Amino acid sequence: MSDLLQTNTASVRTALATFLGCDAAAFEGESLTMVDRVTPDWPYVALAATFGVGTVLSIDPLVGDYARGLRTDHHYDALRPPFLGLIATEARRLERKCSVSAPVVGWTLARVPEVPGAPPGFELRRVDVDWMAEEMTRRRFENGIGRPGEGGREFRNRYGTALFDSAGEPSAVAGAFFTYADPVREIGVDVARAHRGRGLGELVVAALVHEILDRGEVPMYACAATNIRSQRTALAAGFLPAFPDAAVA
């Protein structure tokens, strides 16, 4: 493991531990650690994550006693649908609406990408949170900026990079937003359909990585385990997979 990857992974692991309500050492314990949810602004029923050698399951106290009574053969079984499905069923019995979400892969930076240049006819710009808020209402870049009223991106967004075409319209956007705890900044990215397949997603992500590092913050990338296109963008921009998480929410 490179020094950069090790340092960034440690920073994300510490931030995730803060978010879940545990010590970062719990991810190294080769066992399943269950803790009560400590983030009231994120009302999930259960959230499990692992960096490979220990798993943490953060649970809404509503189903805490039930979840602690479950048994697994391996610590990482807590991320699997059969285990999380039992928790979801119990929560629904207690009249809590929820479902098991698809697993998400978290990526940390292993190498700093080259500083990108805009292709002919395009201009690369920094964008601020006000621009992101206005653009969000147009619903053109929902991964890069977020959807109105979903996922808290209205208050989580911080800044971004966008590629504009010759008409002044955004063609690709990468947004940095608050995730887990400072100084981690998660990256979301979108490319307008007419411009896909040209490497523009990698370009705006690479530019945003430099912006995040220049601010003394830690870049992180996340995408669904089924999103192969996004995973390729992460790899091309210097990220490697570091952890999965799965939730009942």
JOURCOR-V710729 format. One record per residue. RES is the residue in three letters. SS is DSSP state (A for helix, B for strand, O for the rest). Layout:
# JOURCOR-V710729
res=RES ss=SS
res=RES ss=SS
This chain:
# JOURCOR-V710729
res=MET ss=O
res=SER ss=O
res=ASP ss=A
res=LEU ss=A
res=LEU ss=A
res=GLN ss=A
res=THR ss=A
res=ASN ss=A
res=THR ss=A
res=ALA ss=A
res=SER ss=A
res=VAL ss=A
res=ARG ss=A
res=THR ss=A
res=ALA ss=A
res=LEU ss=A
res=ALA ss=A
res=THR ss=A
res=PHE ss=A
res=LEU ss=A
res=GLY ss=O
res=CYS ss=O
res=ASP ss=O
res=ALA ss=A
res=ALA ss=A
res=ALA ss=A
res=PHE ss=A
res=GLU ss=A
res=GLY ss=O
res=GLU ss=O
res=SER ss=O
res=LEU ss=B
res=THR ss=B
res=MET ss=B
res=VAL ss=B
res=ASP ss=B
res=ARG ss=O
res=VAL ss=O
res=THR ss=O
res=PRO ss=O
res=ASP ss=O
res=TRP ss=O
res=PRO ss=O
res=TYR ss=O
res=VAL ss=O
res=ALA ss=B
res=LEU ss=B
res=ALA ss=B
res=ALA ss=B
res=THR ss=B
res=PHE ss=O
res=GLY ss=O
res=VAL ss=O
res=GLY ss=O
res=THR ss=B
res=VAL ss=B
res=LEU ss=B
res=SER ss=B
res=ILE ss=B
res=ASP ss=O
res=PRO ss=A
res=LEU ss=A
res=VAL ss=A
res=GLY ss=A
res=ASP ss=A
res=TYR ss=A
res=ALA ss=A
res=ARG ss=A
res=GLY ss=O
res=LEU ss=O
res=ARG ss=O
res=THR ss=O
res=ASP ss=O
res=HIS ss=O
res=HIS ss=A
res=TYR ss=A
res=ASP ss=A
res=ALA ss=A
res=LEU ss=A
res=ARG ss=O
res=PRO ss=A
res=PRO ss=A
res=PHE ss=A
res=LEU ss=A
res=GLY ss=A
res=LEU ss=A
res=ILE ss=A
res=ALA ss=A
res=THR ss=A
res=GLU ss=A
res=ALA ss=A
res=ARG ss=A
res=ARG ss=A
res=LEU ss=O
res=GLU ss=O
res=ARG ss=O
res=LYS ss=O
res=CYS ss=O
res=SER ss=O
res=VAL ss=B
res=SER ss=O
res=ALA ss=O
res=PRO ss=O
res=VAL ss=B
res=VAL ss=B
res=GLY ss=B
res=TRP ss=B
res=THR ss=B
res=LEU ss=B
res=ALA ss=O
res=ARG ss=O
res=VAL ss=O
res=PRO ss=O
res=GLU ss=O
res=VAL ss=O
res=PRO ss=O
res=GLY ss=O
res=ALA ss=O
res=PRO ss=O
res=PRO ss=O
res=GLY ss=O
res=PHE ss=O
res=GLU ss=B
res=LEU ss=B
res=ARG ss=B
res=ARG ss=B
res=VAL ss=B
res=ASP ss=B
res=VAL ss=A
res=ASP ss=A
res=TRP ss=A
res=MET ss=A
res=ALA ss=A
res=GLU ss=A
res=GLU ss=A
res=MET ss=A
res=THR ss=O
res=ARG ss=O
res=ARG ss=O
res=ARG ss=O
res=PHE ss=O
res=GLU ss=O
res=ASN ss=O
res=GLY ss=O
res=ILE ss=O
res=GLY ss=O
res=ARG ss=O
res=PRO ss=O
res=GLY ss=O
res=GLU ss=O
res=GLY ss=O
res=GLY ss=O
res=ARG ss=A
res=GLU ss=A
res=PHE ss=A
res=ARG ss=A
res=ASN ss=B
res=ARG ss=B
res=TYR ss=B
res=GLY ss=B
res=THR ss=B
res=ALA ss=B
res=LEU ss=B
res=PHE ss=B
res=ASP ss=O
res=SER ss=O
res=ALA ss=O
res=GLY ss=O
res=GLU ss=O
res=PRO ss=B
res=SER ss=B
res=ALA ss=B
res=VAL ss=B
res=ALA ss=B
res=GLY ss=B
res=ALA ss=B
res=PHE ss=B
res=PHE ss=B
res=THR ss=O
res=TYR ss=O
res=ALA ss=O
res=ASP ss=O
res=PRO ss=O
res=VAL ss=B
res=ARG ss=B
res=GLU ss=B
res=ILE ss=B
res=GLY ss=B
res=VAL ss=B
res=ASP ss=B
res=VAL ss=B
res=ALA ss=O
res=ARG ss=A
res=ALA ss=A
res=HIS ss=A
res=ARG ss=O
res=GLY ss=O
res=ARG ss=O
res=GLY ss=O
res=LEU ss=A
res=GLY ss=A
res=GLU ss=A
res=LEU ss=A
res=VAL ss=A
res=VAL ss=A
res=ALA ss=A
res=ALA ss=A
res=LEU ss=A
res=VAL ss=A
res=HIS ss=A
res=GLU ss=A
res=ILE ss=A
res=LEU ss=A
res=ASP ss=A
res=ARG ss=O
res=GLY ss=O
res=GLU ss=O
res=VAL ss=B
res=PRO ss=B
res=MET ss=B
res=TYR ss=B
res=ALA ss=B
res=CYS ss=B
res=ALA ss=B
res=ALA ss=O
res=THR ss=O
res=ASN ss=O
res=ILE ss=A
res=ARG ss=A
res=SER ss=A
res=GLN ss=A
res=ARG ss=A
res=THR ss=A
res=ALA ss=A
res=LEU ss=A
res=ALA ss=A
res=ALA ss=O
res=GLY ss=O
res=PHE ss=B
res=LEU ss=B
res=PRO ss=B
res=ALA ss=B
res=PHE ss=B
res=PRO ss=B
res=ASP ss=B
res=ALA ss=B
res=ALA ss=B
res=VAL ss=B
res=ALA ss=O
